[in-house]
Amino acid sequence: MLDLRIEKLRQEYTNRYVTVEGDRPEYRRFQGRIGQVKTVAMNGRALVQWIDSSDRAWYALDLDNLRIVDRPLTHPSTAGE
């Protein structure tokens, strides 16, 4: 049953753009940034990669603290090309 729930979350969130909401201290450094969900792990956390940074790591974040946003008009790495 858990596998079906995780698969549904993957379908809903994978490749979507998100921003962090809430006031959790450990997420404060991500405020105001837009990231792309790469997948949802089996623990139910989204693996997010921030698009406005040279930091290419994926961060495991609680879905309860993410809000889906529209795709940015320009990707920072392609701006000005």
The first five atom37 places (N, CA, C, CB, O) and aatype in JSON, in Angstrom:
{
  "aatype": [12, 10, 3, 10, 1, 9, 6, 11, 10, 1, 5, 6, 18, 16, 2, 1, 18, 19, 16, 19, 6, 7, 3, 1, 14, 6, 18, 1, 1, 13, 5, 7, 1, 9, 7, 5, 19, 11, 16, 19, 0, 12, 2, 7, 1, 0, 10, 19, 5, 17, 9, 3, 15, 15, 3, 1, 0, 17, 18, 0, 10, 3, 10, 3, 2, 10, 1, 9, 19, 3, 1, 14, 10, 16, 8, 14, 15, 16, 0, 7, 6],
  "atom_mask": [
    [1, 1, 1, 1, 1],
    [1, 1, 1, 1, 1],
    [1, 1, 1, 1, 1],
    [1, 1, 1, 1, 1],
    [1, 1, 1, 1, 1],
    [1, 1, 1, 1, 1],
    [1, 1, 1, 1, 1],
    [1, 1, 1, 1, 1],
    [1, 1, 1, 1, 1],
    [1, 1, 1, 1, 1],
    [1, 1, 1, 1, 1],
    [1, 1, 1, 1, 1],
    [1, 1, 1, 1, 1],
    [1, 1, 1, 1, 1],
    [1, 1, 1, 1, 1],
    [1, 1, 1, 1, 1],
    [1, 1, 1, 1, 1],
    [1, 1, 1, 1, 1],
    [1, 1, 1, 1, 1],
    [1, 1, 1, 1, 1],
    [1, 1, 1, 1, 1],
    [1, 1, 1, 0, 1],
    [1, 1, 1, 1, 1],
    [1, 1, 1, 1, 1],
    [1, 1, 1, 1, 1],
    [1, 1, 1, 1, 1],
    [1, 1, 1, 1, 1],
    [1, 1, 1, 1, 1],
    [1, 1, 1, 1, 1],
    [1, 1, 1, 1, 1],
    [1, 1, 1, 1, 1],
    [1, 1, 1, 0, 1],
    [1, 1, 1, 1, 1],
    [1, 1, 1, 1, 1],
    [1, 1, 1, 0, 1],
    [1, 1, 1, 1, 1],
    [1, 1, 1, 1, 1],
    [1, 1, 1, 1, 1],
    [1, 1, 1, 1, 1],
    [1, 1, 1, 1, 1],
    [1, 1, 1, 1, 1],
    [1, 1, 1, 1, 1],
    [1, 1, 1, 1, 1],
    [1, 1, 1, 0, 1],
    [1, 1, 1, 1, 1],
    [1, 1, 1, 1, 1],
    [1, 1, 1, 1, 1],
    [1, 1, 1, 1, 1],
    [1, 1, 1, 1, 1],
    [1, 1, 1, 1, 1],
    [1, 1, 1, 1, 1],
    [1, 1, 1, 1, 1],
    [1, 1, 1, 1, 1],
    [1, 1, 1, 1, 1],
    [1, 1, 1, 1, 1],
    [1, 1, 1, 1, 1],
    [1, 1, 1, 1, 1],
    [1, 1, 1, 1, 1],
    [1, 1, 1, 1, 1],
    [1, 1, 1, 1, 1],
    [1, 1, 1, 1, 1],
    [1, 1, 1, 1, 1],
    [1, 1, 1, 1, 1],
    [1, 1, 1, 1, 1],
    [1, 1, 1, 1, 1],
    [1, 1, 1, 1, 1],
    [1, 1, 1, 1, 1],
    [1, 1, 1, 1, 1],
    [1, 1, 1, 1, 1],
    [1, 1, 1, 1, 1],
    [1, 1, 1, 1, 1],
    [1, 1, 1, 1, 1],
    [1, 1, 1, 1, 1],
    [1, 1, 1, 1, 1],
    [1, 1, 1, 1, 1],
    [1, 1, 1, 1, 1],
    [1, 1, 1, 1, 1],
    [1, 1, 1, 1, 1],
    [1, 1, 1, 1, 1],
    [1, 1, 1, 0, 1],
    [1, 1, 1, 1, 1]
  ],
  "atom_positions": [
    [[0.81, -1.2, 0.0], [0.0, 0.0, 0.0], [0.86, 1.26, 0.0], [-0.93, 0.0, 1.2], [0.53, 2.25, -0.66]],
    [[1.97, 1.23, 0.74], [2.87, 2.38, 0.78], [3.45, 2.66, -0.6], [3.99, 2.15, 1.8], [3.59, 3.81, -1.0]],
    [[3.8, 1.6, -1.33], [4.36, 1.77, -2.66], [3.39, 2.52, -3.58], [4.71, 0.42, -3.27], [3.82, 3.36, -4.37]],
    [[2.11, 2.24, -3.48], [1.12, 2.94, -4.32], [1.03, 4.41, -3.95], [-0.26, 2.28, -4.18], [0.91, 5.27, -4.82]],
    [[1.1, 4.7, -2.65], [1.05, 6.09, -2.19], [2.28, 6.85, -2.7], [0.98, 6.15, -0.64], [2.15, 7.97, -3.18]],
    [[3.45, 6.25, -2.58], [4.68, 6.89, -3.05], [4.64, 7.08, -4.56], [5.91, 6.05, -2.66], [5.04, 8.13, -5.06]],
    [[4.16, 6.1, -5.29], [4.08, 6.22, -6.75], [3.14, 7.36, -7.15], [3.6, 4.9, -7.38], [3.42, 8.09, -8.11]],
    [[2.05, 7.51, -6.44], [1.12, 8.62, -6.71], [1.8, 9.96, -6.45], [-0.16, 8.49, -5.85], [1.64, 10.9, -7.23]],
    [[2.55, 10.05, -5.36], [3.28, 11.29, -5.07], [4.33, 11.57, -6.14], [3.95, 11.19, -3.68], [4.52, 12.72, -6.53]],
    [[5.0, 10.54, -6.61], [6.0, 10.72, -7.68], [5.35, 11.27, -8.93], [6.69, 9.39, -8.0], [5.89, 12.18, -9.56]],
    [[4.2, 10.74, -9.29], [3.51, 11.22, -10.48], [3.07, 12.67, -10.32], [2.29, 10.34, -10.78], [3.09, 13.45, -11.27]],
    [[2.67, 13.03, -9.12], [2.19, 14.39, -8.86], [3.31, 15.42, -8.8], [1.41, 14.41, -7.56], [3.14, 16.55, -9.26]],
    [[4.47, 15.05, -8.24], [5.52, 16.02, -7.96], [6.73, 15.98, -8.88], [5.98, 15.83, -6.58], [7.39, 17.01, -9.04]],
    [[7.06, 14.86, -9.49], [8.27, 14.76, -10.3], [8.25, 15.78, -11.44], [8.43, 13.34, -10.86], [7.27, 15.91, -12.17]],
    [[9.37, 16.5, -11.56], [9.59, 17.54, -12.58], [8.79, 18.82, -12.35], [9.27, 17.0, -13.93], [8.81, 19.71, -13.2]],
    [[8.1, 18.92, -11.23], [7.37, 20.15, -10.9], [8.32, 21.12, -10.22], [6.13, 19.85, -9.99], [9.3, 20.72, -9.6]],
    [[8.01, 22.4, -10.33], [8.8, 23.44, -9.69], [8.15, 23.78, -8.36], [8.93, 24.7, -10.59], [6.93, 23.86, -8.26]],
    [[8.98, 23.98, -7.35], [8.48, 24.21, -5.99], [9.26, 25.33, -5.31], [8.56, 22.93, -5.16], [10.36, 25.69, -5.73]],
    [[8.67, 25.84, -4.26], [9.32, 26.77, -3.35], [9.0, 26.31, -1.94], [8.86, 28.25, -3.6], [8.02, 25.6, -1.72]],
    [[9.81, 26.73, -0.99], [9.64, 26.32, 0.4], [8.69, 27.29, 1.09], [11.0, 26.27, 1.14], [8.79, 28.5, 0.93]],
    [[7.76, 26.74, 1.87], [6.86, 27.52, 2.69], [7.03, 27.12, 4.14], [5.39, 27.34, 2.24], [7.57, 26.05, 4.43]],
    [[6.58, 27.96, 5.04], [6.64, 27.62, 6.45], [7.84, 28.28, 7.12], [0.0, 0.0, 0.0], [8.62, 28.99, 6.49]],
    [[7.96, 28.01, 8.4], [9.01, 28.67, 9.17], [9.95, 27.68, 9.86], [8.39, 29.59, 10.2], [10.52, 27.99, 10.91]],
    [[10.1, 26.52, 9.28], [11.04, 25.55, 9.87], [12.46, 26.09, 9.76], [10.92, 24.17, 9.17], [12.9, 26.45, 8.67]],
    [[13.17, 26.16, 10.87], [14.53, 26.73, 10.85], [15.47, 26.06, 9.85], [15.13, 26.64, 12.22], [16.28, 26.73, 9.22]],
    [[15.36, 24.74, 9.7], [16.26, 24.04, 8.79], [15.98, 24.31, 7.32], [16.18, 22.56, 9.04], [16.81, 24.0, 6.46]],
    [[14.83, 24.91, 7.01], [14.49, 25.24, 5.62], [14.67, 26.72, 5.33], [13.07, 24.83, 5.32], [14.48, 27.15, 4.19]],
    [[15.03, 27.51, 6.32], [15.14, 28.96, 6.15], [16.12, 29.33, 5.02], [15.6, 29.6, 7.47], [15.89, 30.3, 4.31]],
    [[17.18, 28.57, 4.86], [18.17, 28.9, 3.82], [17.64, 28.7, 2.41], [19.4, 28.05, 4.01], [18.25, 29.17, 1.45]],
    [[16.5, 28.02, 2.27], [15.92, 27.8, 0.94], [14.81, 28.81, 0.6], [15.36, 26.39, 0.86], [14.29, 28.79, -0.51]],
    [[14.46, 29.68, 1.54], [13.39, 30.65, 1.31], [13.68, 31.51, 0.09], [13.2, 31.54, 2.55], [14.81, 31.96, -0.11]],
    [[12.67, 31.73, -0.73], [12.79, 32.58, -1.9], [13.43, 31.93, -3.12], [0.0, 0.0, 0.0], [13.62, 32.58, -4.14]],
    [[13.77, 30.66, -3.01], [14.4, 29.95, -4.13], [13.38, 29.05, -4.81], [15.61, 29.13, -3.64], [12.4, 28.61, -4.2]],
    [[13.62, 28.77, -6.08], [12.77, 27.85, -6.83], [13.61, 26.63, -7.15], [12.2, 28.51, -8.13], [14.75, 26.73, -7.6]],
    [[13.01, 25.47, -6.92], [13.69, 24.22, -7.22], [12.82, 23.31, -8.04], [0.0, 0.0, 0.0], [11.62, 23.54, -8.19]],
    [[13.43, 22.28, -8.58], [12.7, 21.28, -9.36], [12.77, 19.95, -8.63], [13.27, 21.15, -10.8], [13.84, 19.5, -8.22]],
    [[11.6, 19.33, -8.48], [11.54, 18.02, -7.83], [12.04, 16.98, -8.83], [10.09, 17.68, -7.34], [11.5, 16.85, -9.93]],
    [[13.07, 16.26, -8.44], [13.63, 15.22, -9.29], [12.89, 13.91, -9.13], [15.11, 15.03, -8.99], [12.71, 13.17, -10.1]],
    [[12.46, 13.6, -7.91], [11.67, 12.41, -7.62], [11.18, 12.51, -6.18], [12.5, 11.1, -7.86], [11.53, 13.44, -5.46]],
    [[10.4, 11.54, -5.78], [9.98, 11.4, -4.39], [10.56, 10.08, -3.89], [8.4, 11.43, -4.24], [10.34, 9.03, -4.47]],
    [[11.32, 10.17, -2.8], [11.96, 8.99, -2.23], [10.93, 8.1, -1.53], [13.06, 9.41, -1.24], [9.8, 8.52, -1.29]],
    [[11.34, 6.88, -1.22], [10.44, 5.94, -0.55], [10.02, 6.4, 0.84], [11.1, 4.58, -0.45], [9.04, 5.88, 1.38]],
    [[10.73, 7.35, 1.43], [10.33, 7.89, 2.73], [9.31, 9.02, 2.58], [11.56, 8.39, 3.49], [8.88, 9.6, 3.58]],
    [[8.91, 9.33, 1.35], [7.88, 10.34, 1.11], [8.4, 11.75, 1.02], [0.0, 0.0, 0.0], [7.61, 12.7, 0.99]],
    [[9.71, 11.92, 0.99], [10.28, 13.26, 0.9], [10.68, 13.54, -0.55], [11.5, 13.41, 1.85], [11.16, 12.66, -1.26]],
    [[10.47, 14.79, -0.97], [10.83, 15.2, -2.32], [12.33, 15.46, -2.4], [10.04, 16.46, -2.74], [12.91, 16.06, -1.49]],
    [[12.94, 15.01, -3.47], [14.34, 15.31, -3.74], [14.37, 16.5, -4.68], [15.11, 14.06, -4.35], [14.01, 16.39, -5.86]],
    [[14.79, 17.65, -4.14], [14.71, 18.92, -4.85], [16.1, 19.42, -5.2], [13.96, 19.97, -4.01], [17.02, 19.36, -4.38]],
    [[16.24, 19.91, -6.44], [17.48, 20.54, -6.88], [17.14, 22.0, -7.18], [18.1, 19.8, -8.14], [16.23, 22.28, -7.96]],
    [[17.87, 22.93, -6.57], [17.62, 24.36, -6.75], [18.17, 24.79, -8.1], [18.26, 25.19, -5.61], [19.29, 24.43, -8.47]],
    [[17.38, 25.57, -8.82], [17.77, 25.95, -10.19], [18.51, 27.27, -10.24], [16.55, 26.03, -11.07], [19.07, 27.61, -11.28]],
    [[18.53, 28.02, -9.15], [19.15, 29.35, -9.16], [20.53, 29.35, -8.5], [18.25, 30.33, -8.45], [20.96, 30.37, -7.96]],
    [[21.2, 28.24, -8.55], [22.44, 28.12, -7.8], [23.41, 27.19, -8.53], [22.17, 27.6, -6.39], [23.01, 26.35, -9.34]],
    [[24.67, 27.37, -8.23], [25.67, 26.44, -8.76], [25.7, 25.15, -7.94], [27.07, 27.1, -8.77], [26.37, 24.18, -8.31]],
    [[24.98, 25.14, -6.83], [24.86, 23.95, -5.97], [23.96, 22.94, -6.68], [24.28, 24.32, -4.56], [22.76, 23.19, -6.81]],
    [[24.49, 21.85, -7.13], [23.72, 20.87, -7.91], [23.24, 19.69, -7.06], [24.57, 20.35, -9.06], [22.76, 18.7, -7.6]],
    [[23.37, 19.81, -5.75], [22.93, 18.73, -4.86], [21.41, 18.61, -4.87], [23.44, 18.97, -3.42], [20.7, 19.56, -5.21]],
    [[20.93, 17.44, -4.49], [19.5, 17.21, -4.3], [19.24, 17.21, -2.8], [19.04, 15.86, -4.97], [19.97, 16.57, -2.04]],
    [[18.2, 17.92, -2.37], [17.85, 18.02, -0.96], [16.54, 17.31, -0.7], [17.77, 19.5, -0.52], [15.56, 17.52, -1.43]],
    [[16.5, 16.46, 0.32], [15.29, 15.73, 0.7], [14.45, 16.61, 1.62], [15.63, 14.36, 1.39], [14.85, 16.89, 2.75]],
    [[13.29, 17.06, 1.11], [12.44, 17.99, 1.84], [11.05, 17.42, 2.02], [12.38, 19.34, 1.12], [10.54, 16.71, 1.15]],
    [[10.43, 17.74, 3.16], [9.06, 17.31, 3.43], [8.1, 17.97, 2.45], [8.65, 17.63, 4.88], [8.18, 19.17, 2.21]],
    [[7.2, 17.19, 1.89], [6.23, 17.71, 0.95], [5.3, 18.74, 1.6], [5.41, 16.58, 0.36], [4.8, 19.64, 0.92]],
    [[5.07, 18.61, 2.9], [4.21, 19.55, 3.6], [4.76, 20.97, 3.59], [4.01, 19.11, 5.03], [4.0, 21.92, 3.79]],
    [[6.04, 21.12, 3.35], [6.67, 22.44, 3.36], [6.98, 22.95, 1.96], [7.92, 22.39, 4.16], [7.71, 23.93, 1.81]],
    [[6.43, 22.31, 0.94], [6.66, 22.73, -0.44], [5.37, 23.21, -1.07], [7.27, 21.59, -1.26], [4.29, 22.69, -0.8]],
    [[5.5, 24.22, -1.92], [4.36, 24.71, -2.69], [4.75, 24.66, -4.16], [3.94, 26.17, -2.26], [5.81, 25.15, -4.55]],
    [[3.89, 24.07, -4.97], [4.13, 23.98, -6.41], [3.93, 25.37, -7.01], [3.18, 22.93, -7.09], [2.96, 26.06, -6.71]],
    [[4.88, 25.77, -7.86], [4.82, 27.07, -8.52], [4.95, 26.87, -10.03], [5.93, 28.03, -7.98], [5.3, 25.79, -10.5]],
    [[4.67, 27.94, -10.77], [4.83, 27.89, -12.23], [6.3, 27.78, -12.6], [4.2, 29.13, -12.88], [7.19, 28.22, -11.86]],
    [[6.54, 27.21, -13.74], [7.9, 27.1, -14.26], [8.46, 28.5, -14.49], [7.94, 26.26, -15.58], [7.76, 29.35, -15.05]],
    [[9.7, 28.76, -14.08], [10.3, 30.08, -14.33], [10.37, 30.36, -15.82], [11.71, 30.17, -13.7], [10.55, 29.45, -16.63]],
    [[10.24, 31.63, -16.18], [10.28, 31.99, -17.6], [11.63, 31.72, -18.23], [9.94, 33.45, -17.78], [11.7, 31.28, -19.37]],
    [[12.7, 31.97, -17.48], [14.03, 31.65, -17.98], [14.78, 30.88, -16.91], [14.8, 32.94, -18.39], [14.66, 31.17, -15.72]],
    [[15.53, 29.93, -17.34], [16.36, 29.15, -16.42], [17.65, 29.94, -16.22], [16.65, 27.7, -16.99], [18.25, 30.38, -17.2]],
    [[18.09, 30.14, -14.97], [19.28, 30.96, -14.72], [20.52, 30.54, -15.51], [19.62, 30.92, -13.28], [21.32, 31.4, -15.89]],
    [[20.69, 29.26, -15.78], [21.88, 28.82, -16.5], [21.82, 29.15, -17.98], [22.08, 27.34, -16.33], [22.84, 29.11, -18.66]],
    [[20.62, 29.47, -18.52], [20.5, 29.79, -19.93], [20.19, 31.26, -20.15], [19.42, 28.94, -20.57], [20.1, 31.69, -21.3]],
    [[20.03, 32.04, -19.1], [19.73, 33.46, -19.24], [20.89, 34.17, -19.94], [19.44, 34.1, -17.85], [22.06, 33.96, -19.6]],
    [[20.57, 35.01, -20.9], [21.59, 35.76, -21.59], [22.24, 35.06, -22.75], [0.0, 0.0, 0.0], [23.17, 35.6, -23.36]],
    [[21.79, 33.87, -23.08], [22.38, 33.14, -24.23], [21.68, 33.53, -25.5], [22.28, 31.61, -24.03], [22.03, 33.04, -26.57]]
  ]
}
